[in-house]
Amino acid sequence: MPIFTPKIIPVKHVAMLLLHHTNHDGSCIAVAEMPDEEIMPPRKFFSEQEEREYRQLGSAKRMRERAATLHLLHSVLGVEEALHHCSSGKPCLSAGSRRISISHTRRHVAVALHPCREAGIDVEDMSRSFAKAAPRYLSAGELADCATLAQQCVAWCAKETVYKLAGEEGVDFAERIQLSPFDVGEEGSIAARFAGKNRIADFTVRYRIIDGVAVTYAFA
């Protein structure tokens, strides 16, 4: 999966594109770094509901994240559908042409799309320390396997990705999402198992490390 040279999205005050990849099955992922300055709202909203959701966010931080997401979705990925949020809180596209997953950090936004399968994506700054939190989301065996901060960061992202795909509330990450041992390079994959209330599901979570940022994604 090639990493494209970072470039500025052609909309004023939006973001720097770090990764944009489309697979043969129509799925795609994109990751962008948000600028420090204010992000302008989209030039065009694709529905009144999309604009209303944006205007009603209230928080400047959330409006900044949503504006960056909409620019990435519409200007870079070429999606000409409105971004809505279902009653469950999950994002969805108005025409239902593709499944979507979204993730943010303070400085980054990531989007995953698939034409028919559920999508999950997570992004995290690798400079963040996970040492104190790790025992809450890793099992004892995973803690032994994830000795480095990089592994702990990627493990967190991978479990967040599985959680988004699983669609269950109140999931204990340490007990119910298990990861096979893995090393962290520039890219790779992790075998994951979700032990739900009524089912067991296996996933292959892929990861990329880009400019000190961990990105994990999967489709199911």
Short mmCIF file of the C-alpha atoms (twelve columns), coordinates in Angstrom:
data_MODEL
# 
_entry.id   MODEL 
# 
loop_
_atom_site.group_PDB 
_atom_site.id 
_atom_site.type_symbol 
_atom_site.label_atom_id 
_atom_site.label_alt_id 
_atom_site.label_comp_id 
_atom_site.label_asym_id 
_atom_site.label_seq_id 
_atom_site.Cartn_x 
_atom_site.Cartn_y 
_atom_site.Cartn_z 
_atom_site.pdbx_PDB_model_num 
ATOM 1   C CA . MET A 1   0.000   0.000   0.000  1 
ATOM 2   C CA . PRO A 2   1.892   3.130   -1.144 1 
ATOM 3   C CA . ILE A 3   2.080   6.255   1.000  1 
ATOM 4   C CA . PHE A 4   1.554   9.311   -1.150 1 
ATOM 5   C CA . THR A 5   3.755   12.375  -0.708 1 
ATOM 6   C CA . PRO A 6   1.941   14.722  1.682  1 
ATOM 7   C CA . LYS A 7   0.146   17.478  -0.209 1 
ATOM 8   C CA . ILE A 8   -2.227  20.278  0.583  1 
ATOM 9   C CA . ILE A 9   -5.904  19.588  -0.118 1 
ATOM 10  C CA . PRO A 10  -7.046  22.307  -2.558 1 
ATOM 11  C CA . VAL A 11  -9.391  24.046  -0.099 1 
ATOM 12  C CA . LYS A 12  -8.207  26.934  2.084  1 
ATOM 13  C CA . HIS A 13  -7.306  26.060  5.695  1 
ATOM 14  C CA . VAL A 14  -8.222  22.388  5.520  1 
ATOM 15  C CA . ALA A 15  -5.586  19.712  6.061  1 
ATOM 16  C CA . MET A 16  -2.456  18.022  4.778  1 
ATOM 17  C CA . LEU A 17  -3.160  14.666  3.213  1 
ATOM 18  C CA . LEU A 18  -0.912  11.945  4.667  1 
ATOM 19  C CA . LEU A 19  -2.452  8.819   3.176  1 
ATOM 20  C CA . HIS A 20  -5.034  8.076   0.486  1 
ATOM 21  C CA . HIS A 21  -5.426  4.533   -0.811 1 
ATOM 22  C CA . THR A 22  -8.166  2.785   -2.768 1 
ATOM 23  C CA . ASN A 23  -8.312  -1.024  -2.958 1 
ATOM 24  C CA . HIS A 24  -9.529  -3.184  -5.835 1 
ATOM 25  C CA . ASP A 25  -12.760 -3.995  -3.958 1 
ATOM 26  C CA . GLY A 26  -13.750 -0.332  -3.823 1 
ATOM 27  C CA . SER A 27  -12.753 0.215   -0.203 1 
ATOM 28  C CA . CYS A 28  -10.573 3.187   0.614  1 
ATOM 29  C CA . ILE A 29  -8.892  4.936   3.516  1 
ATOM 30  C CA . ALA A 30  -7.632  8.491   3.901  1 
ATOM 31  C CA . VAL A 31  -5.750  10.237  6.692  1 
ATOM 32  C CA . ALA A 32  -5.064  13.962  6.959  1 
ATOM 33  C CA . GLU A 33  -3.350  16.258  9.416  1 
ATOM 34  C CA . MET A 34  -5.473  19.211  10.496 1 
ATOM 35  C CA . PRO A 35  -3.828  22.644  10.605 1 
ATOM 36  C CA . ASP A 36  -3.531  24.607  13.834 1 
ATOM 37  C CA . GLU A 37  -5.614  27.479  12.495 1 
ATOM 38  C CA . GLU A 38  -9.376  27.515  12.132 1 
ATOM 39  C CA . ILE A 39  -10.770 25.204  9.455  1 
ATOM 40  C CA . MET A 40  -13.240 26.810  7.104  1 
ATOM 41  C CA . PRO A 41  -16.642 25.089  6.792  1 
ATOM 42  C CA . PRO A 42  -17.333 23.222  3.543  1 
ATOM 43  C CA . ARG A 43  -18.179 25.240  0.464  1 
ATOM 44  C CA . LYS A 44  -21.101 22.948  -0.142 1 
ATOM 45  C CA . PHE A 45  -23.274 20.831  2.132  1 
ATOM 46  C CA . PHE A 46  -25.022 17.871  0.511  1 
ATOM 47  C CA . SER A 47  -28.194 18.101  2.603  1 
ATOM 48  C CA . GLU A 48  -29.913 20.386  5.063  1 
ATOM 49  C CA . GLN A 49  -29.407 17.744  7.753  1 
ATOM 50  C CA . GLU A 50  -25.658 17.647  7.118  1 
ATOM 51  C CA . GLU A 51  -25.454 21.425  7.513  1 
ATOM 52  C CA . ARG A 52  -27.758 21.406  10.527 1 
ATOM 53  C CA . GLU A 53  -25.692 18.745  12.313 1 
ATOM 54  C CA . TYR A 54  -22.570 20.808  11.652 1 
ATOM 55  C CA . ARG A 55  -24.093 24.068  12.907 1 
ATOM 56  C CA . GLN A 56  -25.499 22.437  16.057 1 
ATOM 57  C CA . LEU A 57  -22.243 20.893  17.258 1 
ATOM 58  C CA . GLY A 58  -21.683 23.865  19.570 1 
ATOM 59  C CA . SER A 59  -18.067 23.045  20.436 1 
ATOM 60  C CA . ALA A 60  -15.373 24.753  18.365 1 
ATOM 61  C CA . LYS A 61  -13.273 21.579  18.643 1 
ATOM 62  C CA . ARG A 62  -16.064 19.370  17.282 1 
ATOM 63  C CA . MET A 63  -16.878 21.832  14.497 1 
ATOM 64  C CA . ARG A 64  -13.200 21.829  13.507 1 
ATOM 65  C CA . GLU A 65  -13.151 18.025  13.413 1 
ATOM 66  C CA . ARG A 66  -16.390 17.844  11.424 1 
ATOM 67  C CA . ALA A 67  -15.230 20.476  8.930  1 
ATOM 68  C CA . ALA A 68  -11.978 18.551  8.331  1 
ATOM 69  C CA . THR A 69  -13.935 15.301  7.945  1 
ATOM 70  C CA . LEU A 70  -16.344 16.813  5.429  1 
ATOM 71  C CA . HIS A 71  -13.518 18.312  3.386  1 
ATOM 72  C CA . LEU A 72  -11.685 14.987  3.375  1 
ATOM 73  C CA . LEU A 73  -14.856 13.100  2.462  1 
ATOM 74  C CA . HIS A 74  -16.152 15.437  -0.247 1 
ATOM 75  C CA . SER A 75  -13.057 17.169  -1.640 1 
ATOM 76  C CA . VAL A 76  -10.529 14.312  -1.515 1 
ATOM 77  C CA . LEU A 77  -12.560 11.100  -1.641 1 
ATOM 78  C CA . GLY A 78  -15.146 12.570  -4.009 1 
ATOM 79  C CA . VAL A 79  -18.171 11.404  -2.019 1 
ATOM 80  C CA . GLU A 80  -21.218 13.379  -3.170 1 
ATOM 81  C CA . GLU A 81  -23.506 12.295  -0.352 1 
ATOM 82  C CA . ALA A 82  -24.308 13.932  2.939  1 
ATOM 83  C CA . LEU A 83  -22.637 12.721  6.128  1 
ATOM 84  C CA . HIS A 84  -25.254 12.000  8.782  1 
ATOM 85  C CA . HIS A 85  -25.206 10.291  12.164 1 
ATOM 86  C CA . CYS A 86  -27.625 7.487   12.959 1 
ATOM 87  C CA . SER A 87  -29.545 7.212   16.241 1 
ATOM 88  C CA . SER A 88  -26.791 4.851   17.429 1 
ATOM 89  C CA . GLY A 89  -24.279 7.652   16.920 1 
ATOM 90  C CA . LYS A 90  -22.484 5.861   14.083 1 
ATOM 91  C CA . PRO A 91  -21.745 7.899   10.958 1 
ATOM 92  C CA . CYS A 92  -23.524 7.028   7.731  1 
ATOM 93  C CA . LEU A 93  -23.883 8.375   4.205  1 
ATOM 94  C CA . SER A 94  -27.286 9.658   3.152  1 
ATOM 95  C CA . ALA A 95  -27.653 7.497   0.039  1 
ATOM 96  C CA . GLY A 96  -26.186 4.430   1.711  1 
ATOM 97  C CA . SER A 97  -23.799 3.757   -1.163 1 
ATOM 98  C CA . ARG A 98  -20.901 2.969   1.170  1 
ATOM 99  C CA . ARG A 99  -20.262 2.111   4.822  1 
ATOM 100 C CA . ILE A 100 -18.141 4.644   6.651  1 
ATOM 101 C CA . SER A 101 -15.972 4.890   9.754  1 
ATOM 102 C CA . ILE A 102 -14.308 8.039   11.105 1 
ATOM 103 C CA . SER A 103 -11.626 8.712   13.717 1 
ATOM 104 C CA . HIS A 104 -9.968  11.858  15.090 1 
ATOM 105 C CA . THR A 105 -7.054  12.891  17.217 1 
ATOM 106 C CA . ARG A 106 -6.340  16.470  18.239 1 
ATOM 107 C CA . ARG A 107 -4.514  16.970  14.946 1 
ATOM 108 C CA . HIS A 108 -5.641  14.197  12.616 1 
ATOM 109 C CA . VAL A 109 -8.741  12.875  10.895 1 
ATOM 110 C CA . ALA A 110 -9.097  9.427   9.285  1 
ATOM 111 C CA . VAL A 111 -11.899 8.003   7.127  1 
ATOM 112 C CA . ALA A 112 -12.535 4.438   5.886  1 
ATOM 113 C CA . LEU A 113 -15.152 3.550   3.258  1 
ATOM 114 C CA . HIS A 114 -16.420 0.261   1.838  1 
ATOM 115 C CA . PRO A 115 -19.183 -0.290  -0.747 1 
ATOM 116 C CA . CYS A 116 -20.902 -3.094  1.202  1 
ATOM 117 C CA . ARG A 117 -18.946 -4.246  4.273  1 
ATOM 118 C CA . GLU A 118 -18.797 -2.590  7.687  1 
ATOM 119 C CA . ALA A 119 -15.771 -0.313  8.081  1 
ATOM 120 C CA . GLY A 120 -13.672 0.426   11.147 1 
ATOM 121 C CA . ILE A 121 -10.746 2.834   11.457 1 
ATOM 122 C CA . ASP A 122 -8.791  4.424   14.276 1 
ATOM 123 C CA . VAL A 123 -5.940  6.939   14.387 1 
ATOM 124 C CA . GLU A 124 -3.681  7.890   17.285 1 
ATOM 125 C CA . ASP A 125 -0.616  10.041  17.863 1 
ATOM 126 C CA . MET A 126 2.216   7.705   18.847 1 
ATOM 127 C CA . SER A 127 3.729   10.314  21.153 1 
ATOM 128 C CA . ARG A 128 0.854   9.703   23.573 1 
ATOM 129 C CA . SER A 129 1.781   7.532   26.550 1 
ATOM 130 C CA . PHE A 130 -0.334  4.402   27.019 1 
ATOM 131 C CA . ALA A 131 1.636   2.933   29.930 1 
ATOM 132 C CA . LYS A 132 -0.950  3.734   32.618 1 
ATOM 133 C CA . ALA A 133 -3.963  2.865   30.476 1 
ATOM 134 C CA . ALA A 134 -2.555  -0.353  28.972 1 
ATOM 135 C CA . PRO A 135 -3.637  -2.672  31.859 1 
ATOM 136 C CA . ARG A 136 -7.235  -1.543  31.311 1 
ATOM 137 C CA . TYR A 137 -7.410  -2.544  27.651 1 
ATOM 138 C CA . LEU A 138 -4.805  -5.322  27.387 1 
ATOM 139 C CA . SER A 139 -4.996  -8.773  28.951 1 
ATOM 140 C CA . ALA A 140 -2.091  -10.042 31.045 1 
ATOM 141 C CA . GLY A 141 -0.771  -12.004 28.071 1 
ATOM 142 C CA . GLU A 142 -1.097  -9.018  25.737 1 
ATOM 143 C CA . LEU A 143 0.702   -6.810  28.241 1 
ATOM 144 C CA . ALA A 144 3.626   -9.225  28.183 1 
ATOM 145 C CA . ASP A 145 3.629   -9.209  24.368 1 
ATOM 146 C CA . CYS A 146 3.233   -5.416  24.030 1 
ATOM 147 C CA . ALA A 147 6.376   -4.285  25.795 1 
ATOM 148 C CA . THR A 148 6.966   -1.141  23.716 1 
ATOM 149 C CA . LEU A 149 4.967   2.077   23.602 1 
ATOM 150 C CA . ALA A 150 4.545   1.588   19.853 1 
ATOM 151 C CA . GLN A 151 2.943   -1.830  20.395 1 
ATOM 152 C CA . GLN A 152 0.681   -0.448  23.124 1 
ATOM 153 C CA . CYS A 153 -0.448  2.375   20.834 1 
ATOM 154 C CA . VAL A 154 -1.138  0.097   17.862 1 
ATOM 155 C CA . ALA A 155 -2.907  -2.401  20.142 1 
ATOM 156 C CA . TRP A 156 -5.213  0.350   21.423 1 
ATOM 157 C CA . CYS A 157 -6.020  1.453   17.874 1 
ATOM 158 C CA . ALA A 158 -6.605  -2.133  16.750 1 
ATOM 159 C CA . LYS A 159 -9.034  -2.781  19.606 1 
ATOM 160 C CA . GLU A 160 -10.868 0.477   18.890 1 
ATOM 161 C CA . THR A 161 -11.203 -0.645  15.270 1 
ATOM 162 C CA . VAL A 162 -12.639 -4.020  16.304 1 
ATOM 163 C CA . TYR A 163 -14.990 -2.311  18.752 1 
ATOM 164 C CA . LYS A 164 -16.385 -0.160  15.946 1 
ATOM 165 C CA . LEU A 165 -16.943 -3.238  13.785 1 
ATOM 166 C CA . ALA A 166 -18.487 -5.269  16.604 1 
ATOM 167 C CA . GLY A 167 -21.336 -2.854  17.217 1 
ATOM 168 C CA . GLU A 168 -21.849 -3.751  20.892 1 
ATOM 169 C CA . GLU A 169 -21.918 -1.387  23.851 1 
ATOM 170 C CA . GLY A 170 -20.097 -1.868  27.132 1 
ATOM 171 C CA . VAL A 171 -17.278 -4.005  25.746 1 
ATOM 172 C CA . ASP A 172 -14.409 -4.877  28.099 1 
ATOM 173 C CA . PHE A 173 -11.422 -4.449  25.782 1 
ATOM 174 C CA . ALA A 174 -9.059  -6.545  27.926 1 
ATOM 175 C CA . GLU A 175 -11.375 -9.549  28.167 1 
ATOM 176 C CA . ARG A 176 -13.473 -9.539  25.024 1 
ATOM 177 C CA . ILE A 177 -11.110 -8.295  22.312 1 
ATOM 178 C CA . GLN A 178 -8.012  -10.429 21.932 1 
ATOM 179 C CA . LEU A 179 -5.022  -9.699  19.707 1 
ATOM 180 C CA . SER A 180 -2.443  -12.185 18.485 1 
ATOM 181 C CA . PRO A 181 1.211   -11.208 19.151 1 
ATOM 182 C CA . PHE A 182 2.609   -8.706  16.647 1 
ATOM 183 C CA . ASP A 183 5.638   -6.527  15.981 1 
ATOM 184 C CA . VAL A 184 5.388   -2.933  14.817 1 
ATOM 185 C CA . GLY A 185 6.979   -1.955  11.523 1 
ATOM 186 C CA . GLU A 186 5.903   0.594   8.923  1 
ATOM 187 C CA . GLU A 187 2.897   -1.560  8.092  1 
ATOM 188 C CA . GLY A 188 1.429   -4.922  8.969  1 
ATOM 189 C CA . SER A 189 -1.621  -6.846  10.070 1 
ATOM 190 C CA . ILE A 190 -2.927  -8.172  13.377 1 
ATOM 191 C CA . ALA A 191 -5.257  -11.116 13.951 1 
ATOM 192 C CA . ALA A 192 -8.042  -10.108 16.333 1 
ATOM 193 C CA . ARG A 193 -10.948 -11.964 17.946 1 
ATOM 194 C CA . PHE A 194 -14.080 -10.426 19.407 1 
ATOM 195 C CA . ALA A 195 -15.928 -12.498 22.000 1 
ATOM 196 C CA . GLY A 196 -19.384 -10.939 21.976 1 
ATOM 197 C CA . LYS A 197 -22.478 -11.656 24.014 1 
ATOM 198 C CA . ASN A 198 -23.903 -13.934 21.349 1 
ATOM 199 C CA . ARG A 199 -21.115 -14.485 18.845 1 
ATOM 200 C CA . ILE A 200 -17.405 -14.845 18.256 1 
ATOM 201 C CA . ALA A 201 -15.933 -12.987 15.288 1 
ATOM 202 C CA . ASP A 202 -12.414 -12.947 13.848 1 
ATOM 203 C CA . PHE A 203 -10.925 -9.903  12.111 1 
ATOM 204 C CA . THR A 204 -7.730  -8.978  10.313 1 
ATOM 205 C CA . VAL A 205 -6.764  -5.472  11.377 1 
ATOM 206 C CA . ARG A 206 -4.240  -3.703  9.179  1 
ATOM 207 C CA . TYR A 207 -2.024  -0.918  10.437 1 
ATOM 208 C CA . ARG A 208 0.194   1.813   9.003  1 
ATOM 209 C CA . ILE A 209 2.682   4.081   10.767 1 
ATOM 210 C CA . ILE A 210 2.822   7.497   9.087  1 
ATOM 211 C CA . ASP A 211 4.854   10.426  10.415 1 
ATOM 212 C CA . GLY A 212 4.489   9.321   14.029 1 
ATOM 213 C CA . VAL A 213 0.804   8.481   13.662 1 
ATOM 214 C CA . ALA A 214 -0.694  4.979   14.004 1 
ATOM 215 C CA . VAL A 215 -3.635  4.105   11.754 1 
ATOM 216 C CA . THR A 216 -5.535  0.832   12.012 1 
ATOM 217 C CA . TYR A 217 -8.453  -0.278  9.858  1 
ATOM 218 C CA . ALA A 218 -10.517 -3.330  8.978  1 
ATOM 219 C CA . PHE A 219 -13.617 -4.294  7.030  1 
ATOM 220 C CA . ALA A 220 -16.121 -7.015  7.929  1 
# 
